[in-house]
Amino acid sequence: MQTSEKGLAGNIIYADDLEAIFTKYLQSIPVSDARDKARRLMKQL
């Protein structure tokens, strides 16, 4: 993605979409407080 004409712009994802993806995954494994942990993961990234 980074070698395309747009460079790093191809890596953009909306925060709400990313949070939903992380939350859904964490709920599937299952993890307590999945939404909170998804938000914490996003802050670390």
N, C-alpha and C positions, 0 to 999 in steps of 0.2 A: 504494500500500500504506500509506503513512504517513498518509493521510487517513481510513483506516478506523477503526472503533471501537478496534481494538487498537493503533493508532499504529505505532511502530517495532517492536513485537513481531512484526509480520508479516514482518520481515526476518531473523528468527532461522533459522540453519542450523547443524547440528552440525559441529564442527570436522573430524571424521573424514569426513563426507560432502563437505565443501568440499575437503578435501585430495584425496579420490578424484577429484572432478570436475576439479580443476586438474591432477592427475597424468595422468589419462586424456587430457586435451587436450594437454598438453605432450608426451606420448608420441606423439600422432598427428601432430605437425608435423615431424619428431621432434627432441627436445631431449635431450641427455645428462643423466643424473642428474635425471630429471623429478621424482621424489618430493622430493628435496632442494630443488629450485627451487620446487616447489609450497609447501613449508613456509616457505621464505624469503618468497615472495609473500604468504602469509597473515600473517606477522609484520609486513610492511610495511603491510598493510591495517589 
